[in-house]
Amino acid sequence: MPQMHLDTARITWLHTPTLNVRSAARRIGVVLFNGFWLLGPGTVIEMFQTANELAGSRAGEEPPYEVQFLSMDGGSVASSSSVRIWTDRIDTRYGSGFDVLYIAGGQGAQTAAHDERLLNWLRSVQTRTRTIEAIGEGRLVLDAAGPTESTGPQLNRFPVGASADSAFGGSSDRNDCARSALMFIKRDLGAELARSVADRVMPGMAATWVPLPAEGGTLSVAEKIRAAARWMEANCDRPVSVADAAQVAAMSERNFLRRFKHEMQLTPSDYLLQVRLRIACNFLTETELPVDKIARRSGTGNGDRLAKIFRKRMALSPTEYRARSRVASEV
């Protein structure tokens, strides 16, 4: 399926690989290397394994996900906290691709980004993988490998936390990975099961991350649209698809687009852009974060893209906006 790219917001369609990865259990891979940050990959595994348990007990069928830790040489791999994880060796068995492939973060990513064996394997497997998710510093590995073609997989890069050793960095890794896994679980198994997974693994977060579609017609159209808008806000730092937002509202994409514009007086893409700009403006005013990092955390991609949006909407660069907002606050 072709990808859709809009200048004002990242609304993207997932790549459909040449291999029919739906023919059996969905394959989830997590690539590790020495010095990886444990919390993010651990959350990914916990989410999908919990989905396996709940789906199996509910339907009496085989687990929907095959989840594997991988490394170039296999065997025991040491995390940044010296915890060792057993991995399968990356070889021809995994040449058929993945439904989702995660790349771990952590300080070890800087070395992994120069491992030509790993980079070559990533390049070869991209066209047979639906989505690649880089956790934190894992984006260095993904960027080093680079996309092999314009019709390649959806590439997502989670923001890097303040520090791999800080509470903020750990929380960011865990939350980003949890939301990512829940997005795929919801896509594959439905919102109800995804919500059950969230309730078990991260109690209290289900209502925010996995709002259930309207049940029994009890919600008005306006309430459905506003629920979808809240979901878009909660997930604005990630690629947001029209299809996913429409599912939250329990509408067809065409009806959702029409109803959203009528209710919000904006298209979904313009609404998403406003949310991301508001977040970027807050970061610029209240923090010293560089523009590139602000762009990633607000879901606008990179510093150049954020600057382009600022100039188009505000006739200012992000740096000029930061300077003016601080002068105004001092007056």
N, C-alpha and C positions, 0 to 999 in steps of 0.2 A: 504494500500500500504506500503511496507517495507520502512524503512528509509535507506538512503545511507550516510555513514560517511567516509570521507577521512581524512587521517592523515595530509595532507598538506593544506587543506582548508575546510571550512564548506559549503558544497553543500548538502542540505538536501531536502528530499521529505516530503511533508506534510502528516500527518496521516489522514487516512479516518476512521471516527468513525463508530461504529456499527449501529448507528441511521442514517437514511436518513435525514440529516438536510436540504437537498435541496428541500424537498417536499413542503415547503411553504416559507414565507419570511425568509430570513437568520437572525438568532438571534444573536445580538451583545449585550453582557453584560459588564458592567463596575462596578466592585466591589469597594465600598467606605467604609471608616471607619472614625471615628473622627480623625481630624488632618491630613486629606489627602491634597495633593498638588493639587490645583484646575485646573491649566492651562492645564496639560496634558489630563485629562479626558474631560475637556471642549472642547479641540480641537478634540478629537475623536468623540464626539457627533456631533459637528458642521460639520465635514467632512461627516459622514454617513447621517445626516439629509439633507445636501445639495445634496448628491447623490440621496436621495429619491425624493427631489423636481425636480431635473433635469431629472431623469429617468421617473418620473410620467408625467411630462409635455411633455416629448418627445414621450413616447409610449402610454400614456393614460391608463396605467395599475396601479395595486396596487403597493405601495412602495416596493422596493426589500429588505429593511432592517427593522427589528424590534429592536429598540435600547432602552435599559433599564439601569437605574442606580439601583444598588442593594446594600443592606446591610443586616447584620444578623438579625436585629430586624425591619428593615423598618423604614419609617418615615423620619424625618429631621435629616440630618447628617452635622456636622459643619466641614468646611475646616480649614486649618491652618491659613487662613486670616479671619476666623469667618463668611464667607459666608455659608449659609445653603442651602443644596440641598435635595429635596424630593426623597426618594428612595423606591423601592418595597422591600418587605421582601423576603429573600432567603428561599424558602420552596420547597415542592414537585413539584410545578408547573415548577420549573427550573431543575428538575432531568433529563429531556430529553436532556440536554446539549446545547451547543452553537456552532455556526460557529466560532466565535471569542470571547474570554473572556479576558478582560483587568483587571489587578489588579493595583489600584492606588498607587502612591508613596506618599512621605511625611513622616514627623516624626512619624505620627500615625501608620506607618507600623511596627515599632518596637514592639508596643503593640499588633497589629493585628497578628503578627507572633507567638504569644503565645495564641491566641484564638483557643482552641481546636475545638469549634463548626465550626468555619470558615475553619480550616485546614481539618477537617473530611469531610466537604461538598466539598471542592476542590478535595480531593482524590476521592470522590465518583463520581464527575462529569467529571473527567479527561478523562475517556474512552469514553465519549459521547460528547467530545468537540474537534473540529478540531485543533484549535490553541489557546494557552494561551500566552498572552503578559503581561509581568510585566513592569510597568513604574517606572524607578528610584528605590527608596527603596522598591517598591512592590516586587522586587526580593527576599527580606527577607521572605515575606509571601510564595512565590512560592517555595523557597528553603526549608522552614520549612515543607510544605506539602509534597514535594518530589514526583517524578513520581511513579505511582502505578505499571507500567509494562513497559517492553522495547518497546512495540509497542504503547505507549501512544501518546498523541498529540505533535505537535511541540511546544516546550517551548522556548520563546524568552525573553531575559532580556535586556531592554534598559539601557544604561549607566546612572549612577547617576551623575547629574550635580555638579558643584562646591559647590553649596548650594541651598537649596530650596528657600532662600530669595534673592539670587543674580540674576542679570540680565542674567549671563551666564547660570545658572541652569535653569531659566525659559525658555530661548530660546532653550536650549537643549531639555527640556521636550516637548515643543510645536513642534519643528521640528521633533523629533523622532516619536511622536504620529501622526503627519500629514503624514509622510512618510509611517508609518505602515498602517494607514487607506487607503491611496491611493493605496498601494500595493494590498489590498483586493478588493477595488473598481475596480481597473484595471483588476484583475483576474476575477471578477464576471460580470462586465458590459462593459469592454473594455477600451482601452487606451484613446480614444477620450473623453468619459464621465469623466474619472478620471482626465484628463487634465482640463476639464471645471470646475470640483470641485476645483482643485488646484488654477485655475485662480480667482475663486470667493472668496475662503477663505484666500488664501495666495498669492496675486498677485505677479508675478515676479518669482515664484519658479516652475511653471509648466514645463518649458523647461528642467530644471535640473532633476526634480523628475519623470516626466512622459514624456519621449521623445516618440513621436508618431512613430509607425512602418512606414517603407518606403511606400510611396503612389505612385501608378501608375508606379512603376518601375523606378522612376527618380533617385534613388540612386544606385550607383554601389555596388557590393558585398563588396568591401573594405570599403566603407562608412558605410554600414550597420553594419559590424563587429566592426568598430571603434565607432559607436554610442552605440553599446552594451557594448563595453569596457568602455566607459565613464559612462554608467549607472552602471556598476559593481563598478567602482571607487566611484561614488556618494553614493552607497548603501553598501559599503564594511564593514561597522560596524554592518551590520545585516546579518542573514542567506540569502545567495543568491542561488537560484536554477537555474539549467541549463534551465529548462522550461521557467522561467521568462526572462532570458537573451536572449534565442532564440526568444521569442515573441517580444522583443524590436527590434531584427534584422529581424523580419517577416520571420523566417525560421523554418523548422522542427528541432527538437533537434539533430537528426543524421547529417543533413546537416550543422547545426550551429557548432557542434563540429569539423567537418572536415574543414570547411571554416575558423574557428577561428584559428586553429592550423596552417593552411597554411598562413594566413595573419599575425598573430602575432608571429609565431614561438614558440608558447607556447600553452599548453592546457588551457581552461578557469580556471581550478583549480589552475594551476601553476601561471597564470597571476594574479588571485585574491590573491594568497599567496604573490606575490611580492609587490602588492599594500599594503597589510596589514603589511608586514614587513617594508616597507618604512615609513608608518605612525607610527608604533611602534618605529622605530629608531629615528624619529623626536621627539616623545614624550620623549624618554629616554635622548636624547641630550639636549632638550630645556626646560624640566619641571622637577619637583621633584615628580611627581605622582608615587605612588607605582606600582609595576609591574602588580599586579592583575587588577588595574583600567585601566592601559594602554592596557592590554589584552582585556578588555571589549570594550574599545573605538576603538580599531583597528580591532575588529571583530574576534579575535583569541581565544575567550572563557574565559580562566582563566590563571593565572600566570604559572601554571605547564605546560600547553599546549604551551604557548608562549616560555617558557624556552626550551622545547623539540625541538621546531622548530628552535630556535636560535642555539642550540648545533648542530643540524643536518646540518644547512645551513652555519653557521659561526664559528662553533667550539668554541663558547663563550656562557656564560650565559648572560641574559639581563643586570644584574648588572655589569658584566665585560665589556660589550659593553659600558654602560653608563660611567664607569670610564675611559676607554681608549679614548672615543670620547672627553671627557672633557680635558684630558691631552693633546690630539692632538690639541685642539682648543687654548690651552694656550701657545703652543710652537710658 
